């Protein structure tokens, strides 16, 4: 290997692992590795600690591992953590998750699929808030709402800064690292499912009793559209696959006849995370990713 290639490889490894080339350089690798946030983990946590990176029994990574025949084996690693981001502190980041995966020899020539899902917990632009914070606070704020003024008021990320180039730059080191150490892996950037149906008012069910319409909520679908576009463009720039979760779940957002997204605090589903995929929604994603990359 030429000296400049060695230098680049070492730099990538150091940026991900923080300690140079580690166990990943000689490992055979696990067949399925997942890095992501709560939309991947889909389980309640009490606090963001390593021991609290729990994973739901019906999350799409769990269901995907069953489809690939690696559930419950050493050939499967789900490093996704609720609150995780591309690179926004103080939550766990894509690089941190990749480092933990490398330390247990997750990446290698045997690795078949590496799936990543990030972006909703990141800050964009100069605003301190995130898209997930906006979903929790801005959508539920029936007085102020989520109109175009929400960004200038600091209650919504600056959607204009959500570009493919910006997204790619924030995860490029992780992708380069995975490509090098898992050269045979199918790398898939997983998009987010449809939360609100296109052209419909921003709506959500609450407490299993009624549905609320956010009369000034258009900024939220616009924000999610920009994030979806940024992910697609980033995947092309990084030369990896993109799984179109939005299209796969079209027509099944909140307040539809057959929602695949959990309502807010539904007593019939006390363990369901609000505004996250239901079991059916995760099943659709798992089957779609499996068809695209899992075999």
QUIFEN-V149454 format. One record per backbone hydrogen bond with DSSP energy under -0.5 kcal/mol. NH is the residue of the N-H (numbers start at 0). CO is the residue of the C=O. E is the energy in kcal/mol with one decimal. If there is no record, write none. Layout:
# QUIFEN-V149454
nh	co	e
NH	CO	E
NH	CO	E
This chain:
# QUIFEN-V149454
nh	co	e
5	1	-2.0
6	2	-2.3
7	3	-2.0
8	4	-2.5
9	5	-2.6
10	6	-2.2
11	7	-2.5
12	8	-2.5
13	9	-2.5
14	10	-2.2
15	11	-1.6
16	12	-3.3
17	12	-0.5
17	13	-2.0
18	19	-0.5
24	21	-1.7
25	22	-1.2
26	22	-0.9
29	105	-3.0
31	74	-2.3
32	112	-2.3
33	76	-2.4
34	114	-2.7
36	116	-1.0
39	36	-1.5
40	36	-2.6
41	37	-2.5
48	46	-2.0
51	48	-1.9
52	49	-1.7
53	51	-2.4
55	40	-3.1
58	55	-1.1
60	39	-0.6
62	58	-2.6
63	59	-2.6
64	60	-2.4
65	61	-1.4
66	62	-1.9
67	63	-2.2
68	65	-0.9
69	64	-2.6
70	64	-1.1
72	69	-1.9
75	72	-1.2
76	31	-2.3
78	33	-2.9
78	76	-0.6
80	35	-2.3
83	80	-2.2
84	91	-2.5
88	86	-0.7
90	87	-0.6
93	84	-1.1
93	85	-1.0
94	85	-0.6
96	92	-2.4
97	93	-2.4
98	94	-2.3
99	95	-2.2
100	96	-2.3
101	97	-2.5
102	98	-2.0
103	99	-0.7
103	100	-0.9
104	101	-1.9
105	100	-2.1
108	26	-0.6
109	27	-3.2
110	107	-1.6
111	30	-1.6
112	30	-2.7
113	185	-2.1
114	32	-2.3
115	187	-2.7
116	34	-1.5
121	118	-1.1
123	128	-0.6
126	123	-0.8
130	121	-0.6
131	119	-2.0
133	129	-2.1
134	130	-2.1
135	131	-2.0
136	132	-3.2
137	132	-0.5
137	133	-0.9
138	133	-2.0
140	136	-0.7
140	137	-0.6
141	139	-1.4
144	140	-1.9
145	215	-5.2
149	146	-1.9
150	147	-0.7
151	147	-0.6
152	148	-1.5
153	150	-1.7
154	149	-2.8
155	149	-0.7
157	123	-1.6
158	156	-1.1
160	157	-1.8
161	158	-1.7
162	160	-1.4
166	162	-2.6
167	163	-2.9
168	164	-2.1
169	165	-1.2
169	166	-0.5
170	166	-0.7
170	167	-1.0
171	167	-1.4
174	170	-2.1
175	171	-3.0
176	172	-2.1
177	173	-2.4
178	174	-2.8
179	175	-2.0
180	176	-2.4
181	177	-2.6
184	181	-1.8
185	111	-3.5
186	184	-0.8
187	113	-2.7
187	185	-0.5
188	240	-2.8
189	115	-3.6
189	187	-0.7
190	188	-0.5
190	242	-2.2
193	244	-0.5
199	196	-2.0
201	213	-0.5
202	200	-0.5
203	211	-2.2
205	209	-2.4
206	263	-2.7
208	205	-2.1
209	205	-1.3
211	203	-3.3
213	201	-3.2
213	211	-0.5
214	212	-1.0
216	213	-0.8
218	145	-1.9
219	216	-1.7
220	216	-0.7
221	217	-1.8
222	218	-2.1
223	219	-2.5
224	220	-2.4
225	221	-2.1
226	222	-2.1
227	223	-2.3
228	224	-2.4
229	225	-2.4
230	226	-2.3
231	227	-2.1
232	228	-2.6
233	229	-2.5
234	230	-2.5
235	231	-1.8
236	232	-2.3
237	233	-2.4
238	234	-0.6
238	235	-0.8
239	234	-2.4
240	186	-2.2
242	188	-2.6
243	241	-0.6
244	242	-1.8
247	243	-1.8
248	244	-1.3
248	245	-0.5
249	246	-1.2
251	248	-1.8
253	194	-3.2
255	252	-1.3
258	255	-0.6
259	251	-3.2
261	275	-3.3
263	204	-2.9
264	262	-0.7
266	264	-0.7
268	265	-1.9
269	266	-0.6
271	268	-1.7
274	261	-2.3
275	272	-1.6
277	259	-2.5
281	277	-2.6
282	278	-2.0
283	279	-2.0
284	280	-1.8
285	281	-2.8
286	282	-2.5
287	283	-2.3
288	284	-2.9
289	285	-2.3
290	286	-2.3
291	287	-1.9
292	288	-3.0
293	288	-0.9
293	289	-1.1
294	289	-0.5
